[in-house]
Amino acid sequence: MSEPAPIDAMTFETALSELEQIVAKLESGQAPLEASIAMYERGAALKSHCEARLAAARLRVEKIVMGAGGAPGVEPAEFS
């Protein structure tokens, strides 16, 4: 069995897709207990990653400002 991809390097879309697959497997109830626990742990980490990515995207959108003459502009977002 292959090693799962590192979550920190995943895009939002990739992480969300894997999270959806994990939820479907857990909902099926077919996985053994230990495998279910491992999937749940990875799912929790994927959920946190997706939430962080969404928060970062929200900050970037909030940094869009209106410039002189009503032209939209962008200010760099601060991520800490």
LINURZI-V198174 format. One record per backbone hydrogen bond with DSSP energy under -0.5 kcal/mol. NH is the residue of the N-H (numbers start at 1). CO is the residue of the C=O. If there is no record, write none. Layout:
BEGIN
<<NH,CO> <NH,CO>>
END
This chain:
BEGIN
<<9,6> <10,7> <15,11> <16,12> <17,13> <18,14> <19,15> <20,16> <21,17> <22,18> <23,19> <24,20> <25,21> <26,22> <27,23> <28,24> <29,25> <29,26> <30,25> <36,32> <37,33> <38,34> <39,35> <40,36> <41,37> <42,38> <43,39> <44,40> <45,41> <46,42> <47,43> <48,44> <49,45> <50,46> <51,47> <52,48> <53,49> <54,50> <55,51> <56,52> <57,53> <58,54> <59,55> <60,56> <61,57> <62,58> <63,59> <63,60> <64,61> <65,73> <67,65> <67,71> <70,67> <71,68> <73,65> <75,63> <79,77> <80,78>>
END
